[in-house]
Amino acid sequence: MAKLLDMPKLSPTMEEGQIAAWHKKVGDAVEVDDLLAEVETDKATMEFRAFDRGTLLAILAPAGSVVKLGQGVAIVGAPGEDVSAVAAPAVHAAAPAATPAAAPAATPAAAPVATAPSPLPAATPGRVRASPYVRLLARERGLDLSRVTGTGPSGRIVARDLAAAPAPVVAAPAAGGRRVPLSMMRKAIARRLTESKQTVPHFYLKIDVDAGPLAALRAQLVADLAAAAPKGEEPEKLSVNDLILRAVALALARVPECNARFDGDSVTYFDSVDLSVAVAVADGLVTPVVRGADQKGVLAIAREVRSLAALARAKKLSPEQMSGGTFSVSNLGMYGVDEFAAVINPPEGAILAVGRVRDEPVVRDGLVVAGKRLAMTLSCDHRVIDGAVGAAFLAELRAVVEHPTRILLS
């Protein structure tokens, strides 16, 4: 019996998904756990795999379509099976979700089944012919395929045609400029951060610490790692941020009241420090989680952060790697930012914003000498953390950063 495949929930905060590419075509055999399609969610590009076996009888949401959770995207059944009863309501329900540039969904009467390949029909006026790969390239570049002239067979748009496509300008404002439609990730960022600022009572605490000892420790560790590296191999990398993450984990272990989240009618205090680490990607920001950071050494944290960052930039993070954090850290020091205040990532109770290590004159023993300073700002959810509790956490963090051998001894 033909079965409708719905858009699944592929990330904890997903409300809709955009079909990036289909990996099966109509008429292909489908086995359990076969990769059917790639779906761009609010967090990453996720794999949509089959839960049933059969033949792919119809694709109701072509590449480029934006589909709500629970709406039909394809039909699987026996070869040659009539899908009209299944497809009719699904196509009707999914129609508003399709993007303007996407090809129309197959109608029930025309839902193809497994047949021998046939030549491409002549292009239909108003219809955009392009492969899922070309549609993906067009979306990444913000191009409208309806304005591109295809040079492939029967007017099909191929990758080389995109180079000559008109610039992606949409209804430019009177003052000039361009408008780019929001990606799934930017929609999620806009929604969640607006909700955070409107519903979470933020307050901010800032400290400026002596970063000289931390910078000296990092320089020594980098030199030791270079000396320990096998000949001809790159030494392991260790950043200031890796040391700060370890320092944050130790401070949270000592002030667990900041390692908490708001749950509506209760506050949850966590035994494990699971750090959400802000990672900039091409289209926004993601926060993969380093679990049990208070139980890991600084090198283990450094390796895990590099691995998670690489997965984030490749849009390959799993939902488990992006959820369940207990405290966030956002570091813009590598971009030359002195200090800033970050927006809390609900339901977490706080986020620490870290600036760059600055070379500044400081007064030491009555003399003005060269020094290094580091600004850090704690954004707190006042429903979870009071001012005195936030101050106690920052005092512990200052003690670790200014005496960083504790990072190695703890």
Order of alpha helices (4+ residues) and beta strands (2+ residues): beta-beta-beta-beta-beta-beta-beta-beta-alpha-alpha-alpha-beta-alpha-alpha-beta-beta-beta-beta-beta-beta-alpha-beta-beta-beta-alpha-alpha
